[in-house]
Amino acid sequence: MTQTYAETALAPLAGRKVTPLSATLLRLAVVCIRWIEWNHSRKALRNMSDHILEDIGVTRHEAEREATRAYNIR
């Protein structure tokens, strides 16, 4: 599996001690990066042709439902 943008961006900081403020800012950055990734993925899903959706086993209805689903950021 490939690394996400967040993992790639934070890799240089692995194992380093950070201040509480820095940790909070890093968490915020990760949330923003995840939101961008989800947005990109959902936009791509919405723009797939019916033929491609059929190949991956997703109906047009399922694709639209996923594309409009609210974000669940943890």
Sequence and secondary structure as in RCSB ss.txt:
>XXXX:A:sequence
MTQTYAETALAPLAGRKVTPLSATLLRLAVVCIRWIEWNHSRKALRNMSDHILEDIGVTRHEAEREATRAYNIR
>XXXX:A:secstr
    HHHHHHGGGTT    HHHHHHHHHHHHHHHHHHHHHHHHHHHHS HHHHHHTT  HHHHHHHHT      
